[in-house]
């Protein structure tokens, strides 16, 4: 997973391809009810179908899609070591004035996406 995080943070083309692929996946989920149901019920199988890669490539990744049926949905950020130093990307995000919580949530989603579909893009 770390290799995909590094690629996403340091390779603008890889990040752009990952973001574009995720947008296509989300777009399909908005218009294809069967695919949407598969994302919720069997996310690894849905990713395998979408990317054309074997489902076994996604076995080590814990992924979940949920229907947005609540008035508010909050995804908790990953647990971090409070004494750890920020990465260059995190420092830039804070220095640039972006919202660190929103930025962290977006980064986490992008990293997961990169890990799930990264092999397809490389």
N, C-alpha and C positions, 0 to 999 in steps of 0.2 A: 504494500500500500504506500510506503514511503517513496518508492521510486516514482509512482504516479503523482504524488503530491509535489515532489521536486520538479517533475516534468511540467506539471500544470503551472507551478509558480514561476518557473524559469524559462519556459519555452512558449512564447506568445502564439506561435502557430498551433502548437499542440493544444493550448488552452482554448483558442478560437474554435478548433475542430471539435473539441470536447463539448464546448458550450453549444455549438451548432447541432451536434448529434443529440444532446439532451433536449434541445428545443424541438427537434423533429420527433423525438420519442413522446414528449409531452403533448405536442400537437396531435399526434396520432391517437394518444389516449383521450383527447377531447372529442374525436370524431368517430372512433372505432370502439363501440361498446364491448365487443368480445375481447379486444386487446386490453381495454381498460380493466375488465373483469380479471383477465389473466395476470395483469400487473399486481392487482390486489391479492389474488388467491395463490399465485405461483410466480413471484417476481423473477426468480432465476430463469425459469422456463421462458418468461416473456422477454427477458434480456437476451437470452440465447436466440430466440426467434427474431428479435429486432436486429441483432448484430450479425446473425448468421454464424455465430461461434457455438461450440459445444457447451451445453449447460454445465458440464463439469468444471469449466474455467471459472465459474462464479460460485463454486461450493464454499470457498473460504470467506466469502463476503456476506455479512449480515445486512440485508436490505429489506425495506418494507415500504410499500406504497399504501396510502390510506385515502379513503374518500373524504373530501372536505365537507363534512356534515355538521360540524360544530360552528358556533358563531365566532369562535377564536380557536386556533390551533397553534400550540407552541411546541417547538422542538428544542429540547434541552441541548446545550452545547456539550461537547466532549469534556470529560474531566481533564484538567490540566494541572501540572505541577506549579503551584503558586510561586515557587522560587526559580522557575526556569526563565531563561532569557527569551525575549521575543525574536522571531526570525526577521530577516531583512524585509520580507513582504509584509509582515505584521507591523513592523516599525513604520514602513512607508504608508500603510493604511491609516495608522494613528496620526502620523505627521501630516497626512493629506486631509485630515479632518473628517474622514468617513466614520460612520457609526461602527464601533468595534464589535458590537454584538451582532448587528445585521451583517457586517462584513465577515465575521467569523462564521455565521450560519451559511452565508453564500459560499464561502471558501470550503466549508465542510461538505456541502452538497456538490460542489464542483470537483473536489478531490475524490469523493465517492464515485461520481460519474466517471472521472478519469480512470479510476481503478477498474471499474466495471467494463468500460469500453476501450480502455487504452490499448489493449493488445490489437484491437481492430484497426486503430488509427496508425499504429507504428509500422 
